[in-house]
Amino acid sequence: MAEKMTDKKPNFFVRAGKRIAQFFREGKIEIKKIVWPKPKAVFKNMGVVLATIVIIGAFVFGLDTGLMNLLGLFMNIAH
């Protein structure tokens, strides 16, 4: 009978608690491995992103304006 007691696995909450604790321990180890970029690289990348947004925005604005003028031309012809 004593042999059966030692083979019994812990209840669900104990196993879940151990798994959760292991998850956070491993997460802490992984966070220590992160290499954060230098501020100079962040500002450089931010400039590239902002310039790209402005260029694409200007392109979409020009395309929209041109198509609206073209549609207006066709609508005036219909009258």
Secondary structure, DSSP 8 states (H G I E B T S, - for coil): -HHHHHH----HHHHHHHHHHHHHHHHHHHHHT-----HHHHHHHHHHHHHHHHHHHHHHHHHHHHHHHHHHHHHHHH-
